[in-house]
Amino acid sequence: MTHATHAYQPDPRNAHILIDVNGERFPRDEAKVSVFDSGFVLGDGVWEGLRVHPGPGGKGVIAFLDRHLTRLYDGAKTLDFDMDVSKETLTQRLYDCLDANDAHDGVHIRLMVSRGVKATPYQDPRATITPPTIVIIPEFKTPRPETARAGASLFTVHVRRGYPDVQDQKLNSHSKLNCILGCIQAAKAGADEALMLDPHGFVATCNSTHFFIVQNGELWTSTGDFCLGGITRGLILDLARANGIAAREKNFSLHDVYGADEAFVTGTFAGVTPVREVDGRRISGGRGPMVERLQTLYKTCIANEAAKGR
């Protein structure tokens, strides 16, 4: 993988991982869902990306799992389907899958939930004939350390983060076509990721991460009106404010971005990643002092979370 914001070290163990499908584990090559599944037919479902860190006794701990599950179950409620397992049962299923794979460090989990299998490939939810399909894919993925130092390049795309009455950007749904189209345009421009604007032309977020700039010692990020309620985004805002760093959620334009002292993106996979350039404008030579400080604060936050255990 060479795509900067999600670049990871190849690991041969991933060829032999066990994947949980509806509570039953299968080897990677045998894990399957129906062609009539709502997620495949329509992108009808929600998902979470989870990060695993070693906790007490070396057992893997899923960081901030309560926040992730709250977002997942809220998403299912918005899509109007009932999860047939409790948060406690799903938590146990996640950890059983980790233990079965002896996966306790440097692990990223893709937790996917679709509405379920349909009687026929048709959009009406009433055509669904099974409970939700729940898939857990744990992989050994360690972010490339050079990414955290050198940073990523962004390109501002024409694809916008739209109004919630079209598709609510706060919903972490399987249907990510606007993000994918943004990602394609950025890749064609030679950038690592897309910077996306809101309908008013203000900076919203990136196609798979959240965007921040540093202005005169302050952190600026978007209002959050047109982006997912990012777990890492929220943690960075909390950490900054708890450590005397002014952190503002506000409207700002590309003019502010191009003149920023530093810029960075946040996400569950890589944490805090510096941005070295936007639209060919050099922002910084890589990791600046604010990014370095936030990376340190975030690592400490993760360590404290993992120390709580399961």
C-alpha positions as CSV (number, residue, x, y, z in Angstrom):
1,M,0.0,0.0,0.0
2,T,1.5,3.4,-1.0
3,H,-1.6,5.6,-0.4
4,A,-0.2,8.0,2.2
5,T,-3.0,8.5,4.7
6,H,-3.7,4.7,5.0
7,A,-0.3,3.3,3.9
8,Y,0.7,0.3,6.0
9,Q,3.5,-2.3,6.4
10,P,2.7,-5.5,4.5
11,D,2.2,-8.5,6.9
12,P,2.0,-12.1,5.7
13,R,-0.3,-13.0,8.6
14,N,-3.1,-11.3,6.8
15,A,-3.3,-14.1,4.3
16,H,-4.5,-16.5,7.0
17,I,-6.8,-14.3,9.1
18,L,-10.1,-15.6,10.3
19,I,-13.1,-13.4,9.5
20,D,-16.3,-13.4,11.5
21,V,-19.5,-13.5,9.5
22,N,-22.6,-13.4,11.7
23,G,-20.8,-15.0,14.7
24,E,-19.1,-17.8,12.7
25,R,-15.4,-17.6,11.7
26,F,-14.0,-18.5,8.3
27,P,-10.6,-18.4,6.7
28,R,-10.1,-15.3,4.5
29,D,-10.7,-17.1,1.2
30,E,-13.9,-18.7,2.5
31,A,-15.6,-15.7,4.1
32,K,-18.6,-14.7,2.0
33,V,-21.9,-12.9,2.0
34,S,-24.9,-13.4,-0.2
35,V,-25.2,-11.6,-3.6
36,F,-28.7,-10.6,-2.3
37,D,-27.2,-8.9,0.8
38,S,-28.3,-5.3,1.2
39,G,-24.7,-4.1,1.6
40,F,-23.8,-5.6,-1.8
41,V,-27.0,-4.7,-3.7
42,L,-27.4,-1.2,-2.4
43,G,-24.7,-0.1,0.0
44,D,-27.4,-0.3,2.6
45,G,-25.5,-0.5,5.9
46,V,-23.1,1.1,8.4
47,W,-19.5,0.4,9.4
48,E,-16.7,1.3,11.8
49,G,-12.9,1.2,11.6
50,L,-11.4,0.1,14.9
51,R,-7.9,0.2,16.1
52,V,-6.4,-2.5,18.5
53,H,-3.6,-1.8,21.0
54,P,-1.9,-4.1,23.6
55,G,-3.5,-3.8,27.0
56,P,-2.9,-5.6,30.3
57,G,-1.4,-9.0,29.9
58,G,-0.7,-8.2,26.3
59,K,-4.3,-8.7,25.3
60,G,-5.5,-6.5,22.5
61,V,-7.8,-3.7,23.5
62,I,-10.1,-1.9,21.0
63,A,-9.5,1.8,21.6
64,F,-12.6,3.9,22.3
65,L,-14.9,1.0,21.4
66,D,-17.8,2.6,23.3
67,R,-17.8,5.7,21.1
68,H,-17.5,3.6,17.9
69,L,-20.4,1.3,18.9
70,T,-22.6,4.3,19.8
71,R,-22.0,5.7,16.3
72,L,-22.7,2.3,14.7
73,Y,-25.9,1.7,16.5
74,D,-27.1,5.3,16.0
75,G,-26.4,4.8,12.3
76,A,-28.5,1.6,12.2
77,K,-31.3,3.5,14.0
78,T,-31.2,6.2,11.4
79,L,-31.4,3.6,8.6
80,D,-34.3,2.1,10.5
81,F,-33.1,-1.5,11.0
82,D,-32.8,-3.3,14.4
83,M,-29.5,-4.7,15.4
84,D,-30.3,-8.3,16.5
85,V,-27.3,-8.4,18.9
86,S,-26.6,-6.1,21.9
87,K,-23.5,-4.0,22.2
88,E,-22.2,-6.4,24.9
89,T,-22.7,-9.4,22.6
90,L,-21.0,-7.6,19.7
91,T,-18.1,-6.6,21.9
92,Q,-17.6,-10.2,22.9
93,R,-17.7,-11.3,19.3
94,L,-15.1,-8.7,18.4
95,Y,-12.7,-9.8,21.1
96,D,-13.3,-13.5,20.4
97,C,-12.3,-12.8,16.8
98,L,-9.1,-11.1,17.9
99,D,-8.2,-13.9,20.2
100,A,-8.8,-16.5,17.6
101,N,-6.4,-14.6,15.3
102,D,-3.9,-14.0,18.2
103,A,-4.2,-10.4,17.1
104,H,-3.3,-8.0,19.9
105,D,-1.2,-5.2,18.5
106,G,-1.0,-3.2,15.3
107,V,-4.4,-4.5,14.2
108,H,-7.1,-2.6,12.3
109,I,-10.7,-4.0,12.3
110,R,-13.3,-3.3,9.7
111,L,-16.7,-3.8,11.4
112,M,-19.5,-3.9,8.8
113,V,-23.2,-4.2,9.3
114,S,-25.8,-4.3,6.5
115,R,-29.6,-4.4,6.7
116,G,-29.5,-8.1,5.8
117,V,-30.3,-10.4,2.9
118,K,-33.1,-9.5,0.5
119,A,-35.7,-11.8,-1.2
120,T,-34.9,-10.0,-4.4
121,P,-32.5,-7.2,-5.4
122,Y,-34.8,-4.3,-4.7
123,Q,-34.3,-1.2,-2.6
124,D,-37.4,-1.3,-0.4
125,P,-36.3,-2.4,3.2
126,R,-39.4,-4.6,3.4
127,A,-37.8,-7.0,0.9
128,T,-35.2,-7.9,3.6
129,I,-35.8,-11.4,4.9
130,T,-32.9,-11.9,7.4
131,P,-31.5,-10.0,10.5
132,P,-28.6,-7.7,9.8
133,T,-25.4,-9.2,8.3
134,I,-22.4,-8.5,10.7
135,V,-18.9,-8.9,9.4
136,I,-15.6,-8.5,11.4
137,I,-12.4,-8.3,9.4
138,P,-9.2,-7.9,11.6
139,E,-6.0,-7.3,9.8
140,F,-2.4,-6.7,10.9
141,K,-1.8,-3.1,9.7
142,T,0.9,-0.9,11.1
143,P,1.0,2.6,9.6
144,R,4.2,3.5,7.8
145,P,6.3,5.6,10.2
146,E,7.5,7.9,7.4
147,T,4.0,9.0,6.8
148,A,3.7,10.4,10.3
149,R,6.9,12.4,9.6
150,A,6.8,13.4,5.9
151,G,3.0,13.9,5.6
152,A,0.5,13.7,2.9
153,S,-0.5,15.8,-0.2
154,L,-4.1,16.9,-0.7
155,F,-6.0,18.1,-3.7
156,T,-9.2,20.1,-3.5
157,V,-11.9,18.3,-5.6
158,H,-15.1,19.5,-7.2
159,V,-17.1,16.8,-5.3
160,R,-18.8,18.5,-2.3
161,R,-19.9,17.3,1.0
162,G,-23.6,17.9,0.6
163,Y,-26.7,18.9,2.6
164,P,-28.1,16.4,5.1
165,D,-31.4,16.3,3.2
166,V,-29.6,14.7,0.3
167,Q,-27.3,12.4,2.2
168,D,-26.4,13.1,5.8
169,Q,-22.6,13.2,6.0
170,K,-22.8,12.3,9.6
171,L,-24.0,8.8,8.7
172,N,-21.1,6.4,8.3
173,S,-22.9,4.4,5.6
174,H,-21.6,1.8,3.2
175,S,-22.6,4.1,0.4
176,K,-19.5,6.3,0.0
177,L,-19.7,7.2,-3.6
178,N,-19.1,10.9,-3.1
179,C,-16.0,10.1,-1.2
180,I,-14.8,7.6,-3.8
181,L,-15.3,10.1,-6.6
182,G,-13.3,12.7,-4.6
183,C,-10.6,10.1,-4.0
184,I,-10.5,9.3,-7.7
185,Q,-10.1,13.0,-8.7
186,A,-7.3,13.5,-6.1
187,A,-5.5,10.4,-7.3
188,K,-5.7,11.5,-10.9
189,A,-4.1,14.8,-9.8
190,G,-1.3,12.9,-8.1
191,A,-2.4,13.6,-4.5
192,D,-2.8,11.2,-1.6
193,E,-6.3,12.3,-0.6
194,A,-9.1,14.7,-1.5
195,L,-9.9,17.9,0.3
196,M,-13.6,18.4,0.1
197,L,-15.6,21.6,0.5
198,D,-19.1,22.1,1.8
199,P,-22.0,23.5,-0.3
200,H,-21.0,27.1,0.6
201,G,-17.3,26.7,-0.5
202,F,-15.8,26.4,3.0
203,V,-13.5,23.5,3.9
204,A,-15.4,20.5,5.2
205,T,-13.2,17.4,5.4
206,C,-11.2,14.9,3.4
207,N,-12.5,11.8,1.6
208,S,-11.4,9.4,4.4
209,T,-9.9,11.6,7.2
210,H,-10.7,14.9,9.0
211,F,-8.8,18.1,8.2
212,F,-7.2,20.6,10.5
213,I,-5.0,23.7,10.1
214,V,-2.8,25.6,12.5
215,Q,-3.1,29.4,12.5
216,N,-1.1,31.4,15.0
217,G,-1.0,28.7,17.5
218,E,-4.7,27.8,17.2
219,L,-6.3,24.7,15.7
220,W,-9.0,25.2,13.2
221,T,-11.3,22.5,11.8
222,S,-14.6,22.7,10.1
223,T,-17.9,23.4,11.9
224,G,-18.7,19.7,11.5
225,D,-22.0,20.4,9.8
226,F,-21.0,18.6,6.7
227,C,-18.7,15.7,7.9
228,L,-18.8,12.6,9.9
229,G,-18.6,12.9,13.7
230,G,-15.0,11.6,13.7
231,I,-13.9,9.8,16.9
232,T,-10.2,10.9,16.5
233,R,-11.3,14.4,15.4
234,G,-13.2,14.7,18.7
235,L,-10.4,13.3,20.7
236,I,-7.9,15.8,19.2
237,L,-10.2,18.7,20.0
238,D,-10.6,17.5,23.6
239,L,-6.9,16.9,24.0
240,A,-6.0,20.3,22.6
241,R,-8.4,22.2,24.9
242,A,-7.3,20.2,27.9
243,N,-3.7,21.2,27.2
244,G,-4.1,24.9,26.7
245,I,-4.3,24.9,22.9
246,A,-7.1,27.0,21.4
247,A,-9.2,24.7,19.2
248,R,-12.0,26.2,17.0
249,E,-14.7,24.6,14.9
250,K,-15.4,27.3,12.3
251,N,-15.9,28.1,8.7
252,F,-12.7,28.8,6.8
253,S,-11.7,28.9,3.1
254,L,-8.8,27.6,1.0
255,H,-7.2,31.1,1.4
256,D,-6.8,30.2,5.1
257,V,-5.5,26.8,4.2
258,Y,-2.8,28.0,1.8
259,G,-1.5,30.4,4.4
260,A,-1.6,28.0,7.3
261,D,1.4,27.4,9.5
262,E,0.7,23.7,9.6
263,A,-2.0,21.3,8.5
264,F,-2.8,17.7,9.4
265,V,-5.5,15.0,9.1
266,T,-6.9,12.7,11.7
267,G,-8.3,9.2,11.6
268,T,-8.6,6.0,13.5
269,F,-6.0,4.2,11.4
270,A,-3.0,6.5,11.5
271,G,-4.0,9.0,14.3
272,V,-2.5,12.4,13.4
273,T,-0.8,12.7,10.0
274,P,0.8,16.0,8.8
275,V,-0.1,17.5,5.5
276,R,2.9,18.8,3.6
277,E,1.0,20.4,0.6
278,V,-2.5,21.3,-0.6
279,D,-3.1,22.0,-4.3
280,G,0.6,22.3,-4.9
281,R,1.0,24.9,-2.2
282,R,3.6,23.9,0.4
283,I,2.2,24.1,3.9
284,S,5.2,22.8,5.8
285,G,8.2,20.6,5.2
286,G,6.4,17.7,7.0
287,R,5.8,17.4,10.7
288,G,5.7,20.8,12.4
289,P,5.9,21.5,16.2
290,M,2.1,21.5,16.7
291,V,1.6,18.2,14.9
292,E,4.5,16.7,16.8
293,R,2.9,17.8,20.1
294,L,-0.5,16.5,19.2
295,Q,0.9,13.2,18.0
296,T,2.6,12.8,21.5
297,L,-0.6,13.7,23.3
298,Y,-2.6,11.3,21.2
299,K,-0.2,8.4,21.8
300,T,-0.4,9.0,25.5
301,C,-4.2,9.1,25.3
302,I,-4.2,5.7,23.4
303,A,-1.8,4.2,26.0
304,N,-4.1,5.3,28.8
305,E,-7.1,3.9,27.0
306,A,-5.4,0.5,26.4
307,A,-4.3,0.4,30.0
308,K,-8.0,0.2,31.1
309,G,-8.2,-3.2,29.5
310,R,-11.2,-4.8,28.0
